[in-house]
């Protein structure tokens, strides 16, 4: 055997699994044909958050007079891109050093699994006791006539100028973050979404609050794009045909697992177009073969990928571990932010589970009001009626991305409302909104 573990894919699932395995004393070969860090570091999470932060700083500066600060800001996309690129390069170099420090054999080539415990790259064959598939995902590009006139979020990262108007096809997480970015820069933004509400993974009540808080964005819900011609999008909304124009058209309709049909079929791997099937230990139907991250199609989230990779390695090392999904947080880095963990109210109703809820506006929180005034936002708490155990926490408002971690711990530990009431939160912090919402339960 060439290694104890071969990992195909150097994104969050792959590189974190490699580090975890090396620290457990396993010899590891990591294949990554592109840049280490995967889509998250190079085309997704990190660069988009860098640009979003620049746009948010600009937006806050424009509206700072009510806080006693006068400013005349301007936005330079070239400098913003420079900062973004420097950030990505620094993190990528840190990852490469981490792989080297842990004696992980990083091979910058494409690899395919060709049999039990066997992968091939070019004409070379490598064998390992265990293999982890972590090849990630790619953009979903809908079959719309004229879709070639649109760009994806990847191309947005290299814009050299800011358009005056933008149409975004898709009101999911990526679409909403892009809408925030451009609207912060005074760009006229229209979001076209097929469903009756944005971000289907969100609690519907909170999704409505988020949408209404983005008042400068024009949302066309329940709308289907029929075709695109140059700068014009033709769509149907409530049986009415509409056409809208913009300087830039962006498609943001999600991602799909990167499936290698030929090699997966040849080895008898259980998979579908939705992803590679695994059990809760990340094992596939083939002994010694695991899968983690976007390729499973379960959660297109970097932190979920980290955990899946960790679970796979722990089981390889005979440490019992499972991927628990009931306490998996998500975040939208829009302005304002949104975050959630646990069940939504719609899910509780669908499962016919009795529950209690409390919704408290963010402006009821002292620090939030002092720093953001009447800015929209809310915290929604859901608890199981019979036990009082926390079932879900959903938030819209600044700091939501940081606060949701504490809610995740509460759900993971199955805390009851009476136990949360006894927790001391520092004052004044926006995190107190969780306790205030618990106290608001009837």
QUIRAHU-V914143 format. One record per residue. N is the residue number from 1. PHI is phi in whole degrees, 0 to 359 (NA if undefined). PSI is psi in radians with two decimals (* if undefined). BURIAL is b if it has 24 or more other ideal C-beta (glycine too) atoms within 12 Angstrom, else e. Layout:
# QUIRAHU-V914143
n->[N N]
phi->[PHI PHI]
psi->[PSI PSI]
burial->[BURIAL BURIAL]
This chain:
# QUIRAHU-V914143
n->[1 2 3 4 5 6 7 8 9 10 11 12 13 14 15 16 17 18 19 20 21 22 23 24 25 26 27 28 29 30 31 32 33 34 35 36 37 38 39 40 41 42 43 44 45 46 47 48 49 50 51 52 53 54 55 56 57 58 59 60 61 62 63 64 65 66 67 68 69 70 71 72 73 74 75 76 77 78 79 80 81 82 83 84 85 86 87 88 89 90 91 92 93 94 95 96 97 98 99 100 101 102 103 104 105 106 107 108 109 110 111 112 113 114 115 116 117 118 119 120 121 122 123 124 125 126 127 128 129 130 131 132 133 134 135 136 137 138 139 140 141 142 143 144 145 146 147 148 149 150 151 152 153 154 155 156 157 158 159 160 161 162 163 164 165 166 167 168 169 170 171 172 173 174 175 176 177 178 179 180 181 182 183 184 185 186 187 188 189 190 191 192 193 194 195 196 197 198 199 200 201 202 203 204 205 206 207 208 209 210 211 212 213 214 215 216 217 218 219 220 221 222 223 224 225 226 227 228 229 230 231 232 233 234 235 236 237 238 239 240 241 242 243 244 245 246 247 248 249 250 251 252 253 254 255 256 257 258 259 260 261 262 263 264 265 266 267 268 269 270 271 272 273 274 275 276 277 278 279 280 281 282 283 284 285 286 287 288 289 290 291 292 293 294 295 296 297 298 299 300 301 302 303 304 305 306 307 308 309 310 311 312 313 314 315 316 317 318 319 320 321 322 323 324 325 326 327 328 329 330 331 332 333 334 335 336 337 338 339 340 341 342 343 344 345 346 347 348 349 350 351 352 353 354 355 356 357 358 359 360 361 362 363 364 365 366 367 368 369 370 371 372 373 374 375 376 377 378 379 380 381 382 383 384 385 386 387 388 389 390 391 392 393 394 395 396 397 398 399 400 401 402 403 404 405 406 407 408 409 410 411 412 413 414 415 416 417 418 419 420 421 422 423 424 425 426 427 428 429 430 431 432 433 434 435 436 437 438 439 440 441 442]
phi->[NA 278 198 285 217 250 241 254 119 253 275 307 296 290 287 288 296 298 297 298 294 298 291 273 92 277 277 230 247 244 262 211 281 254 277 299 110 65 298 306 284 263 226 231 314 287 297 292 291 297 293 299 297 300 293 294 300 298 296 297 298 296 246 267 297 293 265 86 241 260 212 230 283 224 248 246 295 295 292 297 294 298 298 302 295 297 297 298 297 299 292 295 297 297 297 298 294 297 297 294 300 267 58 271 278 271 246 274 217 284 229 233 278 239 177 304 62 225 231 229 224 54 252 264 248 234 233 209 298 222 231 241 272 215 274 80 215 225 295 272 249 297 276 250 305 86 298 295 279 254 245 254 296 297 289 301 293 240 298 258 209 260 289 274 212 220 248 247 267 121 250 274 303 297 298 290 295 294 298 296 303 288 293 297 262 68 276 285 243 236 252 254 231 292 278 286 212 285 44 300 286 282 302 300 297 285 297 295 296 299 299 291 287 267 294 277 262 269 259 251 270 50 237 248 283 266 195 232 233 53 259 238 251 258 216 238 227 52 68 259 273 233 220 229 242 200 293 220 242 239 260 222 257 102 226 228 300 277 257 262 307 299 288 293 298 296 260 78 287 278 205 217 295 276 141 279 279 225 269 289 262 73 277 271 284 256 304 82 244 242 219 209 88 301 297 281 72 277 215 271 227 299 290 293 297 306 294 299 299 295 299 301 296 300 289 299 271 63 258 297 203 226 273 271 249 282 234 254 282 221 219 244 269 274 236 282 286 221 204 198 204 86 278 270 295 297 293 296 294 298 275 56 260 296 211 240 221 215 235 240 293 300 293 284 271 301 294 300 296 295 261 232 62 270 305 297 158 197 237 243 247 236 230 291 298 286 252 78 289 295 253 196 227 224 223 229 147 303 77 304 297 270 289 297 298 294 294 298 298 299 288 301 271 55 290 267 302 293 286 293 299 271 285 267 263 294 235 268 224 291 299 300 300 294 294 300 290 297 294 276 293 265]
psi->[2.44 -0.40 2.86 -0.58 2.27 2.30 2.24 1.87 2.13 0.55 -2.87 -0.79 -0.78 -0.88 -0.56 -0.66 -0.70 -0.81 -0.78 -0.77 -0.74 -0.68 -0.36 0.01 0.14 2.56 2.33 2.35 2.21 2.08 2.23 1.96 -0.39 -2.51 2.43 2.44 -0.29 -2.85 -0.71 -0.91 -0.67 -0.50 -0.06 -1.83 -1.00 -0.94 -0.65 -0.67 -0.56 -0.86 -0.67 -0.72 -0.73 -0.75 -0.66 -0.71 -0.75 -0.79 -0.78 -0.71 -0.64 -0.54 0.61 -0.13 -0.60 -0.29 0.13 0.28 2.13 2.31 2.71 1.24 2.75 2.70 2.21 1.81 -0.53 -0.81 -0.65 -0.72 -0.64 -0.80 -0.78 -0.84 -0.70 -0.69 -0.82 -0.77 -0.75 -0.79 -0.65 -0.75 -0.65 -0.70 -0.76 -0.70 -0.65 -0.73 -0.74 -0.77 -0.61 0.19 0.67 2.25 1.72 2.07 2.02 1.16 2.78 2.43 2.54 2.47 2.26 -0.07 3.11 2.18 0.34 2.32 2.78 2.40 2.21 -2.10 0.15 2.50 2.35 2.51 2.58 2.74 -0.64 2.63 2.42 2.11 2.12 0.92 -0.03 -2.58 3.02 2.93 2.50 2.05 1.84 2.67 1.31 2.24 2.23 0.21 -0.36 -0.22 -0.10 2.77 2.97 3.12 -0.41 -0.77 -0.49 -0.56 -0.23 0.34 2.42 -0.11 2.79 2.17 2.85 -0.36 2.57 2.43 2.22 2.09 1.87 2.13 0.59 -2.82 -0.88 -0.78 -0.71 -0.68 -0.71 -0.67 -0.70 -0.78 -0.92 -0.67 -0.56 -0.41 0.30 0.39 2.46 2.03 2.32 2.22 2.19 2.09 2.30 -0.62 2.89 -0.14 2.71 2.83 1.39 -0.39 -0.30 2.70 2.27 -0.68 -0.69 -0.57 -0.67 -0.71 -0.76 -0.81 -0.79 -0.46 -0.39 1.12 -0.39 -0.10 2.36 1.99 2.19 1.69 2.87 0.75 2.30 2.20 2.22 -0.73 2.88 2.28 1.91 -1.88 0.27 2.32 2.20 2.24 2.92 2.22 2.10 0.79 0.11 2.35 2.23 2.74 2.36 2.60 2.68 2.77 -0.52 2.35 2.23 2.33 2.18 1.10 0.41 -2.98 2.77 2.64 2.51 1.76 2.26 1.48 -0.83 -0.93 -0.60 -0.72 -0.74 -0.50 -0.01 0.48 2.42 1.93 2.92 -3.12 -0.29 -0.22 3.04 2.26 2.33 2.89 -3.00 -0.18 0.11 0.29 2.43 -3.04 -0.10 2.18 2.34 0.01 2.16 2.85 2.52 2.65 -2.73 -0.47 -0.39 -0.30 0.12 -0.83 2.12 1.07 2.35 -0.72 -0.51 -0.67 -0.75 -0.88 -0.70 -0.77 -0.70 -0.77 -0.76 -0.85 -0.72 -0.71 -0.60 -0.63 0.27 0.50 2.01 2.20 2.54 2.73 1.83 2.32 -0.11 -0.23 0.92 1.90 2.80 2.75 2.50 2.12 0.84 -3.03 1.79 2.91 2.83 2.58 2.77 2.82 2.54 -2.82 2.61 2.94 -0.63 -0.69 -0.69 -0.72 -0.74 -0.65 0.00 0.77 2.13 2.42 2.87 2.62 2.77 2.34 2.11 2.24 2.53 -0.57 -0.18 -0.21 2.31 -0.89 -0.73 -0.80 -0.69 -0.59 -0.44 -0.05 -2.33 0.35 2.40 2.71 2.79 2.82 2.26 2.21 2.34 2.28 2.63 2.23 -0.70 -0.64 -0.37 0.08 2.43 2.23 -0.57 2.57 2.24 2.32 2.54 2.16 2.83 2.53 -0.02 -0.65 -0.52 -0.63 -0.53 -0.38 -0.72 -0.64 -0.63 -0.76 -0.74 -0.73 -0.73 -0.68 0.02 0.83 2.57 2.78 -0.67 -0.53 -0.66 -0.59 -0.44 -0.15 2.38 2.03 2.46 2.54 2.38 2.20 2.68 -0.40 -0.38 -0.30 -0.49 -0.83 -0.71 -0.68 -0.67 -0.75 -0.37 -0.05 2.41 *]
burial->[e e b b b b b b b b b b b b b b b b b b b b e b e b b b b b b b b e b b b b b b b b b b b b b b b b b b b b b b b b b b e b e e e e e e e e e e e e b e b e e b b e e b e e b b e e b b e e b b e b b e e b e b b b b e e e b b b b e e b b b b b e e e e b b b b b b b b b b b b b b b b b e b e e b e b b b b b b e b b e b e e b b e b b b b b b b b b b b b b b b b b b b b b e b b b b b b b b b e b b b b b b b b b b b b b b b e b b e b b b b b b e b b b b b b e e e e b b b e b e e e e e b b e b b b b b b b b b b e b b b b e e b b e e b e b e b e e e b b b b e e b b b b e b e b b b b b b b b b b b b b b b b b b b b b b b b b b b b b b e e e b e b e e e b b b b b b b b b b b b b b b b b b b b e b e e e e e e b b b b b b b b b b b e b b e e e b e e b b b b b b b b b b e e e e b b b b b b b b b b b b b e b b b b b b e b b e e e b b b e e b b e e e b e e e e b b b b b b b b b e b b e]
